[in-house]
Amino acid sequence: MGSGSGSGGGNGRRASRMLAVMGAAALVVTGCSASGADPEPATSQAAPAAQSGDGGGARTAQPVATTEADWQPVAQALGRPGTLSDDGLVYRVGFPRNDLSVRSDDVQIKPGLALGSYAAFSRYPDGTVVMMGDLVVTEAELPPVTDALQAGGVAQTAVHKHLLAHEPQVWWSHIHGAGPDPVAMAQTVRMALNRTSTPPPAQPGPTPEPELDTAAIDAALGAKGSNEGGIYKFSFKRNEAISGAHGVLAPAMGITTAINFQPTGGGRAAINGDFAMVAEEVQPVIQALREGGIEIVEVHNHSLDDQPRLFYMHFWANDDAGKLAAALGNAVRAHNVSPTG
């Protein structure tokens, strides 16, 4: 796949890259202890298959506000604390792959750019808890992670890549669970993580300022970014409601367009993330990105039963940050989103 992104790899190497568009497969998850050893497996309930006529009350149910205390058993099962969204609708726990040394296009990938696993939980009025997430795994880790998930009650809804021409080979597996017992789902995720080298949580260090003209990037994207560990990040939510089988999905569950800038020196940045689009927006967004020399990595679904159906497109470039921000801004305006705030 050729590109004018200026990432320095040469046409021959780019031509060797594959645009891996992988379909989703339904599989299912369970259990683990703070020491890293697996406990007796707890069985969580798998999400029911979406029904063709499932457009009524279940899909319009809104998630309910919760407190940090509500999710402490989940944090204990996962072996690390999470963060509750400001509106109380989503409890999200991150598992950055600080153990991996991944390079793409001669760029050393920081965990905050593209190597962050997570699990997010949301509760509905009938007591159902929905869990969604994404696990970053090496190629060798993927089969045992799949087996651990299959042993419990959490589904894999997509398996694909977020980066081009990277070493070692890394895969991203989206996960989904639903039922009355979020602890069982958390135990399952923990058991899957124990099949990887994902490290325990680390004490946060100093946050370096990104060596970028962030004001110019903000202006190009029409939003204010945030500095997370030296990675400059943006998040945009869909302007229409997106629902799953159990109700409306809050944006913090992962139903967003995410854009990340990792400074690479001299005003340049590596960019990665994904656009969340309905079908008719896919081609205009591709065109806007390609006009700025940004490469397309993947186009795929993350969920099995979302309505309206969303397609996610991962992208990559390493070039002048201002040039990339202008192209990304055009792509943002080509689909129906607004800043998450």
Secondary structure, DSSP 8 states (H G I E B T S, - for coil): ----S--S--HHHHHT-----------------TTSS--S-----------TT--SHHHH-------GGGGHHHHHHHTS--EE-TTSS-EEEEEE-TT---EETTEE--HHHH-EEEEEEEE-TTS-EEEEEEEEEETTTHHHHHHHHHTTT-EEEEEE-SSSSEES-EEEEEEEEEES-HHHHHHHHHHHHTTTT-------------SS-HHHHHHHHTS--EEETTEEEEEEEESS--EETTEE--GGGT-EEEEEEEEEETTEEEEEEEEEE-GGGHHHHHHHHHHTT-EEEEEE-S-SS-BS--EEEEEEEEEEHHHHHHHHHHHHHTSSEEE--
